[in-house]
Amino acid sequence: MLDIRRLDSVAATFGSELDALIGFDVAQDAAVDEAAARILADVRSRGDAAVLEYTARFDRVIAADIATLTLSPDDFAAALRRIGPVERAALLAAASRIRAYHEHQRLESWHYTEADGTVLGQRITPIDRVGLYIPGGKAAYPSSLLMNAIPAKVAGVQSIVMVVPTPEGVRNDLVLAAAAVASVECAYTIGGAQAIGALAYGTASIPKVDKIVGPGNAYVAAAKRRVFGTVGIDMIAGPSEILIICDGNTDPDWIAMDLFSQAEHDEVAQAILLSPDAAFLDAVEASIGRLIQAMPRKDIIGASMTGRGALIHTQDLEDACSIANRIAPEHLELSVCDPGRWIERIRHAGAIFLGRHSSEALGDYCAGPNHVLPTSGTARFSSPLGVYDFQKRSSVINVSVAGAQTLGRIAVTLAQGEGLPAHARSAAMRIGP
C-alpha cells in the first residue's frame, strides 16, 4: 500500500498543509538557464554551424548541413502510409475533432460607425509564421503536434516550421504522420535550446518565426523564456496536474486510474482527490494499492502519488469546489451526480471534465478541446492554447471631418495637461475655424 498523504479540510492545519502540497518551485535551475543562454548566443552568432555542432553533441546525429536534417511533406506522407490502419484512423479522427472544436474559436474583425461618421473597429489577422517544438526520442507526442498545429491552421497561419529532435537518428513515424494530418509544411530534426534559438533568430537555412509553441524539457523551457520578446511563446508549463471532485458514487477503480493518468507523466506530477465521503477515499486508496502493481510506469506513479498526491476529505461538495478554486488545477474532473450544478462554483481550472464518463485521458487525445493548459495555479489568469493565440488584433480608427473637431478638442486638452505640445498641435491642426 502506498503511503499517500491524507488531509481533512476541517483540520486547523489544513491551510498550511494544502499550501505545502501544491507549492512547487517553478524557478528555473541556474545551471540550466546559463547553459541555455550560452547555446542561444552561439546559435545567434554562428547560425547553422552552431546548430549542427549541438545536434551532433546532444543527439549524436552527424550532418554536413541543415538540408540533411530537413523533412518535407513527402516524408510526412510516407510516414502516414507506413503506420498501421488503426493508428492512421485514430490520428485522422482525433484531428477531425480537434479541428471542429477550434473552428468555433476563430475571432472575426468588426467595426461600428458613430453618428458623426467616425468608424472604429478591430482587425483580426493571423500570425505569419509559427515554430512548433515537438519532443522526440523516448518522448514522442503526436497528440501535442495536433493540438498545437491545428489551431494555428484554423487561425490562418500560412507557415508552420516544426523542429523535432531525433536522438541517434531515430525518427518516430507516428509524429511524422501527425505532421501530415496537420498539414505541417516542413520540419528540422533538431531539438533543445539550439532549436529554439534557430526558430527565434533564424539561420541561413532555418527561417525565423514569429511565435514558438510546443512542449520541451528544462533546456527548451529556459530557452523559450530567454527568447520571449524577440518572438512570442505559448506558455512555460509546469508538471502535469489532475484534481478530481467525487461525491463517492463513481467506481473507485475509475478514479484511481484517472489519478494515475497524470501521475504517470513524471515523479513531480500532481494527482489529488477531493471527496466528502471518507469511506470512498479509503476505497480509492485500496484501488490505488491494487491497480498500481500492474502499471508499466508504477515506479513513476508511486513517486508522484506519495510525493505530491493527496486524498482530501472535505465537508461537502461546496467545500471541495472552494478548495479546487484555491488550487486552480490544470485538469479538473467533476465526477458527481449533477456536474452542471457544480461547474457554476468553479472559477479556476484549465479544463473541466463533467460527469463520471468524462475521463481526463479523452481530453488529452481526442475530445476536441486543447490539451495545452495552464499549470501551477496559472489557471487563475491563463487559458488553454487556442486559435486566438495565433491571431493578432489591430485597432482600426477612421476619423471623419466632424469627428476630428470633437476628438481634436479633447485630445488638445489632455495633451497639454501631459506636457506634450506636439501631440496637442497635431490634433489642433485638424480642427476647423
DOKEZA-734170 format. One line per field, with one value per residue (C-alpha): y, x, z. Coordinates in pm, 1 decimal. Each point is the difference from the previous one (the first is absolute). Layout:
c2 (Y	...);
c1 (X	...);
c3 (Z	...);
//
This chain:
c2 (0.0	342.2	257.2	267.3	326.0	31.6	345.4	122.4	341.7	61.5	-53.2	309.6	-59.4	-63.1	335.5	-34.4	-367.7	82.9	278.3	-242.1	-258.6	223.7	209.0	-66.2	192.8	111.7	199.1	-122.7	-175.6	248.3	-247.8	-88.9	367.3	83.7	-291.8	104.4	357.8	-110.3	-219.3	274.3	251.8	-247.3	-77.7	369.5	60.1	-304.8	-120.4	-330.8	-96.7	24.6	-193.2	-279.8	-20.2	-18.1	-257.4	-216.7	47.0	-48.1	-218.7	-183.2	77.8	104.3	210.9	197.2	261.2	92.6	-143.0	-346.5	68.4	128.1	-183.5	81.5	-69.9	-301.0	-143.0	59.5	-163.7	-303.1	-38.3	22.2	-288.3	-205.0	5.0	-255.8	59.2	19.0	270.7	186.0	-3.1	120.1	292.3	103.8	-26.4	197.2	267.3	33.3	50.7	245.8	200.1	7.8	128.2	268.4	126.0	149.9	208.3	201.1	373.8	226.9	364.9	251.7	371.4	252.7	350.4	291.5	268.0	244.2	-260.9	-107.0	-370.8	-201.4	-369.7	-287.9	-192.0	-364.7	-146.4	-325.8	-23.2	-49.9	-281.1	-226.4	-227.5	-328.1	-191.0	-369.1	-229.1	-297.9	-309.0	-180.9	268.8	15.2	189.5	-2.9	126.4	315.0	58.0	-9.8	222.0	267.5	-10.8	-29.7	317.3	187.6	-123.6	89.2	349.5	36.9	-34.3	-57.7	-152.3	-245.9	-94.0	-306.9	-108.1	-351.7	-155.3	-350.7	-140.2	-251.1	84.9	-186.6	158.4	-66.2	-89.7	86.8	354.2	43.5	-143.9	253.9	272.9	-123.7	4.4	352.3	129.1	109.7	147.6	-101.6	-129.7	-13.3	-290.5	221.3	60.4	158.9	363.0	7.9	-67.7	278.8	234.5	-93.2	67.9	325.0	155.4	-183.3	-141.2	-18.2	-316.1	22.7	282.8	228.5	-44.6	239.4	-228.3	-328.0	-256.0	-356.9	-193.6	-77.8	-81.0	240.5	135.8	65.7	176.6	212.3	91.8	95.2	233.1	157.3	65.7	133.5	354.4	-83.9	-243.5	-89.1	-325.0	-202.7	-54.7	-150.6	-318.3	-161.4	-361.8	-168.4	28.2	-158.1	80.1	-212.9	93.0	-307.6	-46.6	-358.8	-169.0	-63.1	-333.0	48.0	-187.1	264.0	279.4	-172.8	-43.1	362.1	103.9	-229.6	159.4	312.2	-151.7	-215.6	307.0	53.6	-17.4	359.7	-21.0	62.3	-206.4	104.6	-138.1	201.9	-169.1	50.3	-380.0	-134.2	-361.3	71.9	145.9	-326.7	-198.5	206.0	-43.0	-375.7	12.0	195.3	-257.5	-286.9	150.3	153.3	-342.5	-63.6	343.4	7.1	343.8	-93.7	140.5	343.1	-17.1	-106.1	285.1	251.7	-126.3	-16.9	319.7	239.6	-190.1	23.4	-129.2	285.7	-36.2	303.7	119.5	-19.1	59.1	376.2	-17.1	-216.1	261.3	274.4	-203.0	-69.5	373.8	54.5	-262.2	110.2	-336.2	-78.2	-273.6	-17.8	-293.2	54.3	-366.0	77.0	-59.2	347.7	148.2	282.1	135.7	-9.9	146.7	330.9	-5.4	-46.7	315.7	-124.8	-309.8	-65.9	-264.3	-122.3	-353.9	-48.9	-327.8	-348.6	-98.0	308.0	-129.7	246.6	-236.6	66.1	368.9	-78.6	-165.5	34.8	176.7	317.2	276.4	78.8	-192.9	278.9	143.4	234.5	-172.3	88.2	212.8	220.2	-94.2	295.1	230.1	-217.6	-202.2	-310.7	35.9	89.6	159.1	342.2	-62.2	0.1	311.8	365.1	295.2	341.8	302.0	182.2	374.6	199.0	346.3	208.5	376.8	59.4	-248.4	179.5	313.8	-174.6	-239.9	264.1	230.7	-286.3	-107.6	356.9	40.3	-331.2	42.8	344.3	-144.7	-261.7	256.7	-139.0	301.9	-183.9	-234.3	299.4	180.4	-310.3	-30.9	375.6	28.6	-205.5	214.6	236.5	372.3);
c1 (0.0	135.5	40.3	-223.9	-51.3	-344.7	-134.4	-321.5	-135.2	-132.2	339.8	156.4	317.5	-173.9	86.5	372.4	-6.6	-175.5	246.3	287.1	-170.2	-62.1	313.4	242.6	317.5	-37.9	323.6	235.3	324.0	285.0	231.6	-267.1	-74.1	369.0	47.7	-306.2	126.2	339.1	-159.0	-238.4	283.9	205.0	-287.4	-70.0	366.2	89.6	-336.3	0.2	349.2	-97.7	-322.7	188.4	259.0	-258.4	-203.4	310.6	85.4	-342.4	-189.8	301.7	-109.4	282.5	-111.4	196.8	-272.1	-350.8	-147.1	94.9	-213.0	-301.4	-330.5	-258.8	-372.8	105.2	175.3	-311.8	-223.9	229.3	-19.0	-379.8	4.1	237.9	-198.6	-273.4	-362.2	-116.5	255.5	-78.5	-373.0	60.1	215.7	-255.6	-291.9	181.0	105.1	-355.7	-139.2	274.1	-57.6	-378.6	31.6	253.0	-203.4	-233.6	284.5	92.2	-24.8	-141.4	65.6	-267.7	-77.8	-269.6	-84.3	-66.2	-259.6	255.8	131.9	308.0	65.3	165.5	75.6	236.8	178.3	90.5	296.6	192.7	362.7	214.8	231.9	-9.8	272.6	-117.3	223.7	-86.6	204.5	167.5	186.3	-152.6	-266.9	-205.3	-327.2	-202.5	-297.8	193.7	82.5	-370.3	-96.7	253.6	-6.4	-372.9	-105.1	273.3	-136.9	-356.4	123.8	141.0	372.7	161.4	329.2	70.2	363.8	39.4	310.3	20.0	318.1	88.6	262.2	225.3	-188.7	-314.6	-313.0	-344.0	-244.8	-307.1	128.3	84.1	-339.0	-165.8	191.9	-156.0	-348.5	53.8	145.9	334.6	214.7	347.8	201.0	357.2	130.4	156.3	-93.0	98.8	86.7	178.2	-328.6	-171.9	283.0	-20.8	-374.4	26.5	294.3	0.4	306.1	113.5	-211.4	-271.1	-253.4	-68.7	-348.4	-232.1	-116.7	124.3	-237.5	28.6	135.3	361.6	248.6	155.2	250.5	-277.9	-206.5	298.8	70.2	-364.1	13.5	314.3	-131.1	-338.9	-24.0	199.0	-280.0	-322.9	-34.5	-298.5	77.6	253.7	-166.3	55.5	-64.0	-324.5	-292.5	-338.1	-252.3	-312.8	-309.7	-213.7	-320.8	94.3	-220.6	251.8	180.5	314.0	206.4	-97.4	110.7	327.3	83.9	-90.7	246.9	259.7	-57.7	183.4	225.8	166.9	135.7	283.0	91.7	-102.4	-340.6	-288.0	-317.9	-253.5	-342.2	-257.6	-305.9	-237.0	-27.9	280.6	-86.8	30.9	348.6	90.0	-137.9	198.6	315.9	-55.3	-52.5	323.0	194.3	-144.0	1.7	346.7	162.0	-93.0	100.9	313.4	86.5	-77.2	326.8	-75.8	-363.3	105.7	250.0	-259.1	-280.1	212.1	195.1	-269.1	-327.9	-276.1	-340.4	-190.6	-313.2	-224.8	-303.9	-219.3	15.0	-24.1	313.6	168.5	-70.5	147.5	316.9	14.8	-14.3	284.6	210.4	-101.9	94.2	98.3	-266.8	-311.6	-242.8	-345.6	-92.0	-330.9	-370.7	-90.2	320.4	-187.9	-93.8	353.1	179.2	-161.5	216.0	326.0	190.5	353.9	93.2	172.0	-248.6	-313.4	-129.8	-366.1	-152.4	119.7	84.1	208.0	347.3	286.7	178.1	-265.2	86.5	366.7	-61.0	-328.0	-288.5	78.0	96.5	369.0	217.6	258.4	-116.8	116.9	172.8	138.4	-300.8	25.1	-356.4	-85.3	102.9	78.4	-197.7	48.1	188.2	-242.1	-54.5	9.0	368.3	82.2	-200.0	92.4	-229.6	57.4	-208.4	-159.4	-71.4	-154.2	-88.6	-247.0	33.6	-268.7	160.8	334.3	-162.0	-136.5	284.9	260.8	-113.9	3.0	348.1	138.3	-115.5	146.3	327.0	56.6	-64.4	267.3	250.5	13.5	-40.9	61.3	-287.8	-221.3	107.9	-54.0	-357.8	-65.0	107.0	-303.2	-249.3	-180.6	-51.0);
c3 (0.0	-98.0	273.1	-155.3	184.8	165.2	86.3	160.6	-89.6	355.3	161.7	152.9	-199.7	-333.9	-156.4	56.7	-97.3	-327.7	-76.4	54.6	-221.3	-299.0	36.8	-281.2	-65.8	-360.5	15.1	-266.2	81.4	-26.2	-171.5	-255.5	-64.9	-45.6	-240.6	-200.8	-14.7	-133.8	-265.1	-110.3	-30.6	-201.3	-237.5	-43.4	-84.3	-209.1	-130.1	-186.4	114.2	366.5	-56.3	-173.3	278.9	277.8	-191.4	-28.8	367.6	158.3	-248.4	-141.8	-354.4	-233.2	-294.7	-256.9	-38.4	111.4	-320.4	129.1	307.6	-193.1	-37.5	-266.1	-46.7	-208.7	307.4	208.1	-259.7	-15.7	378.3	-16.1	-247.5	215.8	322.7	53.9	-100.8	362.0	85.6	-322.6	73.8	356.9	-117.8	-261.7	243.6	270.3	-250.1	-129.4	350.3	97.9	-317.6	45.4	356.8	-85.1	-294.9	261.3	146.3	-307.6	66.3	-270.1	-80.3	96.5	-18.6	79.0	-126.6	232.2	-66.1	-146.5	-245.0	196.3	-41.9	277.3	-2.2	37.6	-272.4	61.1	-187.0	44.4	104.3	-311.1	109.6	306.6	135.0	148.9	242.0	35.7	228.8	-163.6	107.2	299.1	36.3	-318.2	5.0	-322.2	200.2	96.2	-364.7	-89.8	295.1	-97.1	-379.2	-67.8	188.8	-185.7	-331.2	98.4	88.8	-351.6	72.6	-338.2	110.4	282.0	51.5	217.6	189.0	140.9	140.5	-118.0	241.8	-173.5	-319.7	105.1	-147.0	143.9	-276.7	206.9	54.8	-368.1	-98.3	231.2	-183.4	-324.8	153.2	135.8	-331.6	143.9	-278.3	110.2	292.4	121.5	206.3	264.8	361.7	327.2	60.2	-337.8	-179.8	193.2	-92.6	-367.1	-4.7	194.9	-184.7	-331.2	-173.4	-360.7	-39.6	264.8	-25.3	294.9	144.8	179.6	279.8	151.2	149.1	122.7	299.6	79.9	274.8	250.6	-257.0	-249.3	266.7	105.1	-362.2	-58.6	299.9	-140.1	-351.0	111.4	-131.0	-310.6	-79.4	172.2	194.0	113.4	369.1	238.1	117.9	338.7	102.6	-104.4	242.5	58.7	271.3	35.2	196.5	63.0	198.3	81.1	-257.9	-279.1	-30.4	215.2	-260.4	-257.3	229.6	84.8	-366.6	-74.3	268.6	-157.9	-341.0	111.7	264.8	-266.7	-180.5	247.8	366.6	70.1	-168.4	238.8	48.7	266.3	92.6	196.0	147.1	294.9	29.2	221.7	-76.1	-370.6	52.7	171.9	-294.8	-252.0	206.9	-6.5	-378.2	-39.9	199.0	-204.4	-351.6	11.4	7.3	-363.4	-129.9	-222.6	140.2	360.4	136.1	-144.2	112.1	348.6	31.7	-120.3	223.2	315.5	-70.4	-121.8	0.7	260.8	101.8	163.0	209.9	-44.9	193.0	-310.0	-376.2	51.1	213.2	-266.8	-267.7	218.4	48.0	-374.9	-71.6	242.8	-179.8	-355.3	-156.3	-356.4	-25.0	217.3	-3.3	150.9	50.5	169.3	-48.4	-130.6	-145.4	-172.3	339.4	136.5	-300.3	94.7	314.9	-195.3	-94.0	-58.5	-202.1	-331.1	-116.2	177.0	-56.1	90.7	109.7	78.4	-359.0	-84.0	74.5	-31.5	-240.4	-264.2	14.2	-49.4	-334.0	-177.9	176.6	-196.2	247.2	23.3	241.7	27.6	331.9	276.0	293.7	344.1	90.9	-309.7	-96.2	227.3	-285.5	-303.7	-252.8	-214.6	-327.2	-276.4	-338.8	166.5	88.9	-370.6	-89.0	51.7	60.8	-156.3	92.8	-295.6	24.3	-287.2	130.4	-199.7	-53.6	261.6	235.7	-23.8	141.6	310.2	60.0	-81.4	279.9	252.0	-113.9	15.6	359.6	112.9	-194.2	149.7	343.3	-63.5	-126.8	-354.9	-230.4	-327.7	83.0	68.7	-318.3	-213.4	121.7	-16.2	-364.9	-102.7	189.3	-228.7	60.9);
//
